[in-house]
Amino acid sequence: MSIPLNPQKRTIRIGQIDYTNVWPIFYHFKPEQTLLPVELIPAVPSTLNKSMKEGNIDMGPISAFAYGESSEDYVLFPDLSVSAYGAVNSILLFLNKPLMEALEGTIALTTSSATSINLFKIIAEKRYGAQPSYISMDPQLEGMMENADAALLIGDHAIRAYWDNERHGRYQVLDLGQMWQEWTGHWMTFAVWAVRKQALVSHPSDIGRIVDAFEQSKHKSILNPEPLIHTAVQRVGGTEKFWRHYFANLNYDFGPRQQQGLQLYFEYAYELGLIDHHVQLDIWSENKVG
């Protein structure tokens, strides 16, 4: 939706992901309440990552790995992310044989998330010393398993596949967030809220107001998650118990602990050649917007 309140001001374009794991930050965000010329641009994460990189979107959620690839262009907000300390419940590895055997074979990777794909590669190589073969496939579990020894799914695709596997019990399921935490003792951040530096220079006070609105939405969702839970049951399926546990397990802050975990992730990604430069987190503060 566009809010053309001031024709002399260029519209601030905000990316929007309609995945359940980001709902708490968007659920109560109303662009018109910012009294700014704002446009929400919905798209899948890979499209938003690309649009942010090309400058077609000014701010919003992007994958952590996408930030690392173009970190020189972005500033991160300190209180907004999708993070977890342990199980995420929506970044799942499905195995039809023991893990160490699967790591000697072929892993089917979803095409949906560079962050999770590279997290798996880091865990496989750094923790287990393994270098399996990889194939990229659309996120459809049975088709992936016909071609591989294990399959990595994320987001709502992973959740639905997990529910189906609970009924049929075909595969062992491992949670990448839990694997990372058990190995490193650190948090893992999967998505960050970023703004292009150029937009921050052009709209310093406006960006601050938008960030405040997102933070207010986050706090409302945490204080009363029941509307999100009911919406998730209606739109995605599952039980209220599942979604209550799911939203409670995720964390939407981006403080020192989350930043330390993400910094370690980028260090490992650089060591393995998954990213071509050292990444330093550039964190937004009041003096960056005025």
N, C-alpha and C positions, 0 to 999 in steps of 0.2 A: 504494500500500500504506500502511496506517496502522500506527503503532507506539504504542499507548496505554499508555505506561509510567508515566505519572503522571496520574491522573484530575483532579488539581487544575490541571494546566497545559493551556491551550488548544493544540490541535494547530496546528503551523506548516504552512501550506499552500504548497507549492512547485510552481510551474508547470514543466511538462516538454514540450519540443518534440522530436518524433521525426524531425527532419531530420538528414541526415548531417553537415551543417556544425557541429552542436553536439554530436555524439557524443563527441568527446574529453573534454568536461567532464562528461558524464553517465555515460560507459561504466563507470567504476569507482566511481561514487558509490553507496554502499549506505546507505539511510536508517537501517537498524537499527544500523549501526556508530556513529552519532552519539549513540546512547542518549537520544534525544529523541523527543517525540511529533510525528512528521513525517508528512505525507501528500503524495505526489507526485500531481499533477493533470495528466495528459497532455491536450494539445489543440493545435490548429493555432495559429500565431502570432497571427492576428487575434483569436481567442477569448481567448488568454492576455493580450494587450494590454488587451482590454476588461475581463476579470476582475480584472486588477491595478488598473486605473483605478477600478473599482467597489468595491475592497477585498475581493473574494472570494478573492483569492490574496495571500499576504503577500510573496513574494519569488520570484525566478527570472529567466529570460531574457525580455526583451521587445525589440521592434524599437527601434532607435536613435530613430526618429522618434516612436514612442509615448512614449519618455522625454521628448523635447522638448516634446510636447504637454502633459504633466502633470508637468513637472520639479519643481514645488514640492512634490509629494507623495512624491518618491523620493530615495534615496541610492544611488549607484553603487559597485560594488566595483572596486578599482583593478587587480586582476589577472585579471579574467574578462571576456571579450568574444568576439565573432567579428569579426575585423578582417583587413585585407590591405593590403600595400603593392604595388599593381599588380594583376595578374590574380587574380580570385576563382574563375573556372572554373564558377560556378553562378549568375551574375547576367549574363545574356546578352541582347543585342539582335540579333534576326534580321532581315535586310534583304533585300528582293527588288529593290532598286534602290540606287544610290549614296546614301550617308548624307545629303548635302546635299539631294538630291531628296526623300528620305523625310521630311526635316525640314520640307519645304514641304507635306507631305501629312498623312496620318493615321497615328498610332501606336496600336497595340493594347497596352494595359497589363494585366498580370496583376492579379487581384484579391487576390494573396497577400501583398504587401509594400508598405507605405507608405514605408518607408525607400528602397527601390530606385526606386519610382515617382518620388519627389521628387528623388532623386539624378539620375535621367534628366532631369527638368524643369529642374533647376539647370544641368546640362551643356548642354542644348539652348539655354537662354536666355542664360546667362552666357557660355558659351564660343563658341557659334555664332550668337547673336542671333536664334534661331529660336523661333517659337511655333506648333508644329504643332497639329492637332486631335487630341484624345485620345478613345479609347473604352475602357471597362473590359470585359474578357471573362474567362471561365474559362480557365485555363492549358492550352489545347489549341492547338498551334502551327498546324496546317493551317486550323482554323476561324478563328483570329485573322488569318492571312494572306489569307483570302478577303475580309476586310473592311478591310484596312489595308496600308500600305506597309512597315511594320516592326512587330515584336512583341517585347515585353519579357517574358522568363520568368526565374524565380528557382528556386533550390533544386533538388530532384530532378527537377522538371519540366524545368528548363533543361538539366540533365545528360543526361536521356534524349533530349530534342530534339536536343542537340548530337551525340550518338552517331548518331542517325538521319540527321542532316544530313551527317555524315562519310561515310555510305554512299551518299547520293544527291546531295550537293553542290548543293542547290537554292538555298541562301541564304548571303549573307555574314554572318559572325558577329563581333560586337564585344563585348568584355568591359568592363562599366561600371567595375569596379575599376581596370582598366588605363587607361581613358579619364580617370578622375579623377586618377590618379597622374601621368600624362603632362601633364595640364593644370596641376595645382596643385603637384605635387611632394610631396603629403601622403598619409598613410595615410587609409583609409576604414574606419569601424567600422559594421557592419551590425546587430549585436545587442549589447546590454549586459546585464549581470546587475544587477538592481536589487532593493531592498527598500523597502517602504513605510515611511515615517518612523514611523508609528504602531506598526508591528510591531517596529521597532528599539527604540523606547522600552519596549515591553512585554516583549521577549525579548532584552535586550542581549547577555548572554553566550552564549545559545543561537545567535543569529545568527552570532556569531563562530565557533562550532564548526562550523556548517553550511558557512560560507565556507571554513574550513580543509579540510573534507572535499571540497568541489568543487575546490579548488586541488590537493589530493593526486591526485584523479582526473585532472585535466589533466596533471600532471607524469608520472604513470604512462603516460598515452596518448602523450605526446610521446617519452618514453624508449623505449617499445616500441609502435609503431603497428600492428604486424602483426595483432593480434586485430581491430582496427577494420577493417583492410583486408580480411581474410578475411570478416568479417561483411558488409561493404558489397558485396563480390562476390556473396555468397550471396543477400542480400536485395534489392539494387538492380540488380545486373548489372555489366557492364563487366569490366575486367581489373585485376589487382593493380597493374600499372604505372600505370594511370590513377589509382587511389585513392591510391597512394603519393605521386604528384605532387600530388594534390588536397589531402590532409591536410597535406603539407609546405608548401604555398603559403599556407594559412590561418594566422592568428596568434590566439592565445587570451589574450593579455595585454591590459591596458588601462592602459598607462603614459603618460608625457608625450607621446610621439609620436602615439599613437593618440588621446589626448585633444585634442591640437592639431588634428588632422585633423577630428575630429567637431565641435569648436568652430567651425571654418571652415564646415563643412556647415550648421550651425545659423545662422550669420551670413548665408549666402547664402539659406537658406530664409526667414529673416525679411525680407531685402531684397525677395524676390519675392512676399511675402505668403502663402507656403505655411504659415507658422506666425505666430501673432499676438503674440508677445512675444520679447524677447531671452532666450536660454537660457544659464544658467550651470551648469556641471557641478558637482554636489555629490558629492564623493568620500568614500567611507567611510574611516575611519582608526580606530586602536585607541581613541582617546578618545571615539569615537561609540558604542562598545559597552561602556563601563564607565568 
